[in-house]
Amino acid sequence: MNTFLNYLVVAALFALVLAPVALGLARERRIDRQLREAERGRRAAGPPETRSAARPVTAERRPYLRSWARV
């Protein structure tokens, strides 16, 4: 009986450790599915008709302000 309880405790600890991993994987799969569906919907809608939406979006790098070299 003691061996069975030991196995049961190990299995319970294993489940406690893997539960957050399983929940995270399920959440990631749900987000990926939603992104794929949104991409398909955007492709089906066609190109945007407005001038501002047709411009490419560019990101600018801003300098890091908290450098040790600056006083």
C-alpha positions in Angstrom: 0.0 0.0 0.0 2.9 2.4 0.8 4.3 1.9 -2.7 1.0 2.7 -4.3 0.8 6.0 -2.3 4.3 6.8 -3.4 3.4 6.4 -7.0 0.2 8.4 -6.5 2.1 11.3 -4.9 4.7 11.3 -7.8 1.8 11.3 -10.3 0.1 14.1 -8.5 3.3 16.2 -8.4 3.9 15.4 -12.1 0.4 16.7 -12.9 0.9 19.8 -10.9 4.1 20.6 -12.7 2.7 19.9 -16.2 -0.7 21.6 -15.7 0.6 25.2 -16.5 2.5 23.9 -19.5 -0.6 22.2 -20.9 -2.7 25.3 -20.3 -0.1 27.5 -21.9 0.0 25.3 -25.0 -3.7 25.3 -25.3 -3.8 29.1 -25.1 -1.0 29.5 -27.7 -2.9 27.2 -30.1 -6.1 29.2 -29.6 -4.3 32.5 -30.3 -2.6 31.0 -33.4 -5.9 29.8 -34.7 -7.5 33.2 -34.1 -4.6 34.9 -36.0 -4.9 32.5 -38.9 -8.7 33.2 -39.1 -8.1 36.9 -39.0 -5.5 36.7 -41.7 -7.8 34.7 -44.0 -10.6 37.3 -43.4 -8.2 40.1 -44.3 -7.1 38.4 -47.5 -10.7 37.8 -48.5 -11.7 41.4 -47.9 -9.1 42.6 -50.4 -6.7 45.6 -50.3 -7.7 48.7 -48.3 -9.3 51.5 -50.2 -8.0 54.5 -48.2 -4.8 56.3 -49.0 -3.5 56.3 -45.4 -3.9 52.5 -45.1 -2.0 52.0 -48.4 1.2 53.6 -47.0 3.7 51.2 -45.5 4.2 51.3 -41.8 7.8 52.0 -40.8 9.1 51.7 -37.3 11.8 54.1 -36.1 14.5 53.1 -33.7 14.7 55.4 -30.8 18.0 55.7 -28.9 18.2 54.1 -25.5 18.0 57.0 -23.0 19.2 55.2 -19.9 22.8 54.5 -20.9 25.6 54.3 -18.3 27.8 56.6 -20.5 25.4 59.5 -20.4 25.3 61.8 -17.4 
